[in-house]
Amino acid sequence: MTLRGIPAEAFEYRLGNRSALDWVIDQYRVTTDPRSKIVNDPNDSDDPQYIVRLIKKVVTVSVETVMIVKSL
């Protein structure tokens, strides 16, 4: 999946040492344990648009938070 048009400000809102958007993308990545070969797929197969809506929400909150902090 490729998402375009994400404003740079979305990456300015940080949770520790990385952006909230980076954290969400990392958490929803499909991974395979190298030793057991168990696949961890956190994506909800009943709702394929869930991750897109989640990213939209995180981008909105991140951009609005950055705007509020800059206005202080």
N, C-alpha and C positions, 0 to 999 in steps of 0.2 A: 504494500500500500504506500502511496506517495501523497503527502499532504503539502499543498503550496499556499503561499500567502500568509504564513504565520509571521506576525510582526516581530521585529528584533527585540522589542520591549518585553515580549513573553519570556525571553531568556534572561532578562535582567533581574527578575524576581527570584531570589535565591533561597533555598532551604539548605542551610549549611554551606557546602562548597559547590553545589550544583543547582541548576534551575529546577523549578517544580516540574516543568515540562520534561526535562531530561529524566527526572526521577520516575514519572509516570511511564514514559516510553521504556525505561529499563525494567520496571516491574511487570509490564505486560508483554515482554519478549518471551517467545517460546524457547525453552532451554532443555538440554538433555544432559543428565548427569553422566560424566565420563566413565565412572566406575560401574554403575548399575544399569546404565542405558535407559533409565526411567525418564520419560518426557514430561515436562511440566508445561502445560498450556493453560494459562490463566484466562484466556479469552472465552467469553460466554457464547457457545455455539447456538443458543436459542435466540440471541440478539446480535447479529453480525455488525450492527451499527453502534453498539455500545461504546467501543473504544473511540470512535470518531466523536461521539457526543461528549465523552469524558475529556478528550483532548480539547474540544471547543470550550468546555467549562473552565478547564485549567488555564487556557490561553486568555479567556475573558477575565478571570480573577487576577491573573498575573499582570496583565496590561493595566487594569484598573488600579491595582495596588501600587504599581510603579508610578502611575500618574498622581495618585494621592500623596505618595512619599515625596515626589518631586515638587509638589505644590506647598509642602510644609515649610 
